[in-house]
Amino acid sequence: MDDPIISPQLFVSLNVMAIVVHVILIGVAYSIYLERKISAYIQDRVGPNRVGFDFGIPQLAFLKGIFGLGQPLADGLKFILKEDYRPTNVDKVLFSLAPIIIITPALIGFMVIPWGGVWDMPLYDLPLIGKMGGQLVHVAGANVNVGIIYISAVASLGVYGVTLGGWASNNKYSFLGGLRASAQMISYEIPLGLSILAAVLLFGSFMPDRIIAHQTENGWAIFTMPVAATLFFICTLAEANRAPFDNAEAEQELVGGYHTEYSAMRFALFFLAEYAHMITGSAFFALLFLGGWSVNPLGIGPHLDPVAGGILLVLAKAGIFFAKVFLLVCFMMVIRWTVPRLRYDQVMMLGWQALIPLALGLVIVVSVCRQNGWTSWWALLIANLVTFAVFYAFVGLLPSPTRNRKIPLYGSRFSPVPGTTVSHAPTDPTALEDRPVQGTAPVTA
């Protein structure tokens, strides 16, 4: 048999890269639509519901509306057709390079994610390539033994786009946003790396497929190491500049932060990079703590074969993996619309006075457990909970900060004049009624 031009593994890896890049790009577009619908639901609104795929053609009238699913396409056309404005006195090279730098890491971080596990590839006779297959191949962009290190290194590069965009814009608000992003990245990279280190100490490997295999046999790591999972998720929000850590683009303080001076497709790349980082970060979280494509959270009973399978099993694994990523992205969106933004000093104090000491203590405890062979799920769970309890008790003994305390406003409802009672509640019956029309007017049959 003639050898094929490329190896079966390289052929599968190239196809996985091409497919997943397009899936992420489409997912980014519809993540914006999803966030608008979730925010509308939380705020008791409707959200996008008009734009369909009829394009004004009468023959396609049946595609009109359809829950507003054409909104991402309309937004993309708007960004493409908008004026690409560039202010004077900006660094022209870095101003254009920053959006590219911020979105590139998000689109290459998925390379080592084992989306479909291992495929028992049949023998194919492909035109121009030759006979190929008849062996096991990894359904991933690259199956390397430093996969976790690769994802961590690539994910940390996104902040350079934010910093360069803020500095090159020649705008004080953008510059402050870039400074905030740099300090936040330096602060939250430390607990992020320590939480990953704690997980790797448990798994004993940097290879993504072995990490999933370990969780398939022993249960998802989120149940054995909930503190590490929480630290990782919080740091992922901070690394992606998502609320409540979106101080680099705080609209109330910095107009738009690092992308204040950007418009058209340059701004769109910043916008898309945020959601691409969310997808990649969610995939990383699902890999480390949710068992990847495993559907057996406790590792008890039957489970999907972690070694190899046919194409249907590969598609099922990929579907399970993407479903977990989808749910995590939805959870991030719910957090944005329910948790208020932290002040910048609170962000720094949370990172340096809470997350970093807790992550350091967790790494030490997990190392001791690993060294003594206490690696059962209940032993690690107890170790995590004890670590958090000791840390919480220790933090309670520290003196509370005196800065940024609320100053009593004399005469307000929180600080009334002695001898008086301040009430701001409405007294009109219509204002007190949750349904004013139904509650105050007689209902006719």
C-alpha positions in Angstrom: 0.0 0.0 0.0 1.4 3.4 -1.0 1.9 5.8 1.9 -0.5 8.8 1.9 0.8 12.3 1.4 -0.1 13.2 5.0 -0.5 11.0 8.0 -4.0 10.2 9.2 -3.5 12.2 12.5 -2.4 15.3 10.6 -5.4 14.9 8.2 -7.8 14.7 11.1 -6.1 17.5 13.0 -6.3 19.9 10.0 -10.0 19.1 9.6 -10.7 19.6 13.3 -8.9 23.0 13.3 -10.9 24.1 10.2 -14.3 22.9 11.7 -13.8 24.2 15.2 -12.6 27.7 14.1 -15.8 28.1 12.1 -17.9 26.7 15.0 -16.3 29.2 17.4 -16.8 32.1 14.9 -20.4 31.2 14.5 -20.7 30.7 18.2 -19.2 34.1 18.9 -21.8 35.8 16.6 -24.7 34.0 18.3 -23.2 34.5 21.8 -23.9 38.2 21.3 -27.5 37.3 20.3 -27.8 34.9 23.3 -26.6 37.6 25.7 -29.1 40.0 24.4 -31.9 37.5 24.8 -30.7 36.5 28.3 -30.4 40.1 29.4 -33.9 40.8 28.0 -35.3 37.9 29.9 -33.7 39.1 33.2 -34.9 42.6 32.6 -38.4 41.5 31.5 -38.0 42.5 27.9 -38.3 40.7 24.6 -34.9 41.2 23.0 -34.1 40.8 19.3 -37.1 39.3 17.6 -37.5 41.0 14.2 -34.6 40.2 11.9 -34.9 36.9 10.0 -33.3 35.6 6.8 -35.9 36.8 4.3 -33.7 39.6 3.0 -36.8 41.4 1.8 -37.5 38.7 -0.8 -41.1 37.8 -1.0 -40.3 34.1 -1.8 -38.4 33.9 1.5 -41.2 35.5 3.6 -41.5 32.3 5.7 -38.0 33.1 7.1 -39.1 36.5 8.3 -38.7 37.0 12.1 -37.9 33.5 13.3 -37.0 34.7 16.8 -34.6 37.3 15.5 -31.9 34.8 14.5 -30.8 37.0 11.7 -29.7 39.7 14.1 -26.0 38.6 14.2 -25.8 38.9 10.4 -27.3 42.4 10.5 -24.8 43.4 13.2 -21.9 42.0 11.2 -23.0 43.9 8.1 -23.4 47.1 10.1 -19.8 46.8 11.4 -18.5 46.1 7.9 -20.3 49.1 6.4 -19.5 51.6 9.1 -16.9 54.3 8.7 -13.5 53.0 9.8 -12.6 56.1 11.8 -9.1 56.6 13.1 -8.2 59.6 15.3 -5.2 61.8 14.7 -2.0 61.4 16.6 -2.5 57.7 17.2 0.2 55.1 16.7 -1.1 53.8 13.3 0.6 50.4 13.4 -0.2 49.5 17.0 -3.7 51.0 16.7 -4.5 48.5 13.9 -2.5 45.6 15.4 -4.2 45.6 18.8 -7.5 44.1 17.7 -5.6 41.4 15.8 -3.5 40.6 18.8 -6.4 40.3 21.2 -8.5 37.9 19.0 -5.7 35.7 17.8 -5.1 33.9 21.1 -8.8 33.2 21.5 -8.9 31.5 18.1 -5.9 29.3 18.6 -6.4 28.3 22.3 -8.7 25.4 21.4 -5.9 23.6 19.5 -5.2 21.0 22.2 -8.8 20.5 23.4 -9.7 16.8 22.7 -13.3 17.5 21.5 -14.1 14.0 20.4 -11.6 11.7 22.2 -10.0 9.0 20.1 -11.4 7.9 16.8 -10.9 4.4 15.5 -10.5 5.6 11.9 -11.5 3.1 9.2 -9.5 2.7 6.0 -10.4 5.3 3.4 -9.2 5.7 -0.2 -9.2 9.5 -0.6 -8.6 11.2 -4.0 -5.3 13.0 -4.3 -4.2 11.7 -0.9 -4.4 7.9 -1.2 -5.4 5.2 1.2 -5.6 6.4 4.8 -6.9 5.2 8.1 -7.0 1.9 9.8 -5.6 3.3 13.1 -6.5 5.3 16.2 -6.4 9.1 15.8 -7.0 11.9 18.3 -9.9 14.2 17.4 -8.0 17.4 18.4 -6.0 20.1 16.6 -2.8 18.9 18.3 -2.2 16.1 20.7 0.8 17.3 22.6 2.0 16.4 26.1 2.1 20.0 27.3 -1.5 20.8 26.3 -2.4 22.5 29.6 0.7 24.7 29.5 -0.1 25.7 25.9 -3.6 26.8 26.8 -2.4 28.8 29.8 0.4 30.5 27.8 -1.9 31.4 24.9 -4.7 32.7 27.1 -2.4 35.1 28.8 -1.5 36.8 25.5 -4.9 38.5 25.1 -4.1 41.3 27.5 -1.4 42.6 25.2 -4.1 43.6 22.7 -6.0 45.5 25.4 -2.8 47.2 26.6 -1.6 48.2 23.1 -5.1 49.4 22.1 -5.3 51.6 25.2 -1.8 53.0 24.7 -2.0 53.5 20.9 -5.3 55.4 21.0 -3.8 58.6 22.5 -6.8 58.9 24.8 -6.7 59.2 28.5 -9.7 56.9 29.1 -8.2 54.3 26.8 -4.9 54.6 28.5 -6.5 54.1 32.0 -8.4 51.1 30.6 -5.1 49.6 29.4 -3.4 50.2 32.7 -6.3 48.5 34.6 -6.2 45.5 32.3 -2.4 45.1 32.8 -2.6 45.2 36.5 -5.7 42.9 36.6 -3.9 40.4 34.3 -0.8 40.4 36.5 -2.9 39.9 39.6 -5.3 37.2 38.4 -2.7 35.1 36.4 -1.2 34.0 39.7 -4.3 32.3 41.2 -5.3 31.1 37.8 -2.0 29.3 37.4 -2.1 28.0 41.0 -5.6 26.5 40.5 -4.4 24.8 37.4 -1.3 23.5 39.2 -3.6 22.1 42.0 -5.6 20.3 39.4 -2.6 19.0 37.5 -1.2 17.6 40.8 -4.3 15.6 41.1 -4.3 14.4 37.5 -0.6 13.7 37.3 -0.4 14.8 33.6 -0.5 17.8 31.3 -2.1 15.9 28.5 -5.8 16.8 28.0 -6.9 13.3 27.0 -5.4 11.8 30.1 -7.1 14.4 32.3 -10.5 13.5 30.8 -9.7 9.8 31.3 -8.8 10.4 34.9 -12.2 12.1 35.5 -14.1 9.5 33.6 -12.8 6.9 36.0 -12.8 8.9 39.2 -15.5 11.5 38.7 -15.5 15.1 37.7 -12.8 17.3 39.5 -15.4 20.0 40.3 -16.8 17.6 43.0 -13.4 16.6 44.4 -11.8 20.1 44.1 -14.6 22.7 44.3 -12.3 25.4 45.6 -9.9 25.1 42.7 -12.8 25.1 40.3 -14.2 28.3 41.8 -10.8 30.0 41.8 -10.3 29.0 38.1 -13.8 30.2 37.1 -13.4 33.6 38.9 -10.0 34.1 37.3 -11.4 33.2 33.9 -14.0 36.0 34.2 -11.2 38.4 35.1 -8.9 37.3 32.2 -11.8 37.7 29.7 -12.6 41.2 31.1 -16.1 40.0 31.9 -18.4 41.4 34.6 -17.9 41.9 37.5 -14.3 42.4 36.4 -14.8 44.6 33.3 -13.1 47.6 34.8 -10.9 48.0 31.7 -14.0 49.1 29.7 -16.2 50.5 32.5 -18.6 52.7 30.6 -19.6 54.7 33.7 -16.0 55.7 34.4 -14.0 55.3 31.2 -16.6 55.9 28.4 -15.6 52.7 26.7 -12.2 52.0 28.1 -9.5 50.6 25.8 -11.8 50.6 22.8 -13.2 54.1 23.2 -11.5 55.3 19.9 -12.3 52.2 17.9 -15.1 51.8 15.4 -16.2 49.6 12.5 -14.4 46.2 12.2 -11.6 47.2 14.5 -14.2 47.6 17.3 -15.9 44.4 16.2 -12.7 42.4 16.7 -12.5 43.6 20.3 -16.1 42.8 20.8 -15.8 39.3 19.2 -12.5 38.6 21.1 -14.4 38.9 24.4 -16.8 36.2 23.5 -14.1 34.0 21.9 -12.2 34.2 25.2 -15.4 33.1 27.0 -15.8 30.1 24.7 -12.2 29.1 25.0 -12.1 29.6 28.8 -15.3 27.6 29.2 -13.8 24.8 27.1 -10.7 24.9 29.4 -13.0 24.8 32.5 -15.0 21.9 31.1 -11.7 20.0 30.3 -10.3 20.5 33.8 -13.3 20.3 36.1 -16.3 18.9 34.2 -14.8 15.8 32.7 -14.7 17.0 29.1 -17.0 14.7 27.2 -17.7 12.5 30.2 -21.4 12.2 31.3 -20.7 10.3 34.5 -20.1 13.0 37.2 -19.2 10.6 40.0 -17.3 8.0 37.9 -19.7 5.2 39.0 -21.2 2.7 36.6 -21.0 2.7 32.8 -19.4 5.6 30.9 -18.3 6.5 27.4 -15.2 4.6 26.4 -12.3 7.1 26.9 -10.0 5.1 24.6 -11.5 4.8 21.2 -14.8 4.6 19.3 -16.5 5.0 15.9 -17.6 8.2 14.3 -21.0 8.2 16.1 -19.3 8.0 19.5 -16.9 10.8 18.4 -19.8 13.0 17.4 -21.6 12.2 20.7 -18.5 13.2 22.7 -18.1 16.4 20.8 -21.8 17.2 21.3 -21.5 16.7 25.0 -18.4 18.8 25.2 -20.0 21.7 23.3 -23.1 21.4 25.4 -21.0 22.0 28.6 -19.3 24.9 27.0 -22.7 26.4 26.0 -24.0 26.1 29.5 -20.9 27.7 31.0 -21.1 30.6 28.6 -24.8 31.1 29.6 -23.8 31.1 33.2 -21.2 33.8 32.5 -23.9 35.9 30.9 -26.2 35.5 33.8 -23.4 36.6 36.1 -23.0 39.8 34.1 -26.6 40.8 34.4 -27.0 39.9 38.1 -23.7 40.8 39.8 -22.7 44.5 39.9 -19.3 45.5 38.8 -16.6 45.6 41.5 -14.7 48.8 42.2 -11.1 48.7 41.0 -9.7 48.7 44.5 -12.0 45.8 45.3 -10.8 43.9 42.3 -7.2 44.3 43.4 -7.9 43.4 47.1 -9.9 40.3 46.0 -6.9 39.1 43.9 -4.1 39.8 46.3 -5.7 39.4 49.7 -8.1 36.5 49.0 -7.5 34.5 45.8 -3.7 34.3 45.8 -3.4 33.2 49.5 -6.2 30.7 49.1 -4.7 29.3 45.9 -1.3 29.0 47.5 -2.7 27.2 50.5 -4.7 24.9 48.2 -1.6 23.9 46.2 0.2 23.0 49.5 -2.7 21.0 50.8 -3.2 19.1 47.5 0.6 18.4 47.4 0.5 16.9 50.8 -2.6 14.8 49.9 -0.9 13.6 46.7 2.4 12.7 48.6 0.6 10.7 51.2 -1.8 8.9 48.8 -5.0 10.6 50.0 -6.4 11.0 46.5 -9.9 9.6 47.0 -12.7 11.9 46.1 -13.9 12.3 49.7 -10.3 13.0 51.0 -9.7 15.7 48.5 -13.2 17.2 49.0 -12.5 17.4 52.8 -9.1 18.9 52.1 -10.6 21.6 49.9 -13.3 22.5 52.4 -10.9 22.5 55.4 -8.5 24.8 53.4 -11.4 27.2 52.7 -12.6 27.1 56.3 -9.1 27.9 57.7 -8.6 30.6 55.2 -12.0 32.2 55.9 -11.3 32.1 59.7 -7.9 33.7 59.1 -9.3 36.5 57.0 -11.8 37.3 59.7 -9.0 38.0 62.1 -7.4 40.6 59.8 -8.2 44.3 60.3 -10.8 45.5 57.9 -9.7 48.3 55.5 -10.8 51.8 56.4 -10.6 53.2 52.9 -13.7 53.7 50.7 -16.2 53.4 53.5 -19.5 55.1 53.0 -19.6 58.6 54.5 -23.0 59.2 56.2 -25.0 61.9 54.5 -26.7 63.9 57.2 -30.4 64.0 56.7 -30.7 61.1 54.3 -32.8 58.1 54.8 -29.7 56.2 56.0 -28.6 59.0 58.4 -31.8 60.9 59.4 -31.8 63.9 61.6 -32.2 62.9 65.3 -35.9 62.8 66.2 -37.2 62.5 62.6 -38.2 59.6 60.5 -37.4 59.6 56.8 -39.6 57.6 54.5 -39.2 57.5 50.7 -41.8 54.8 50.0 -44.6 55.7 47.7 -48.0 56.3 49.3 -50.3 56.3 46.2 -52.2 53.0 45.9 -51.4 52.8 42.2 -47.6 52.9 42.9 -47.9 50.3 45.6 -49.9 47.9 43.3 -47.8 45.4 41.4 -50.4 45.4 38.6 -51.7 48.9 38.7 -54.4 48.6 36.0 -55.8 45.3 37.2 -55.5 46.3 40.9 -57.1 49.7 40.8 -59.6 49.5 37.9 -62.7 47.2 37.9 -62.3 44.4 35.5 -65.2 43.9 33.1 -66.2 40.5 31.9 
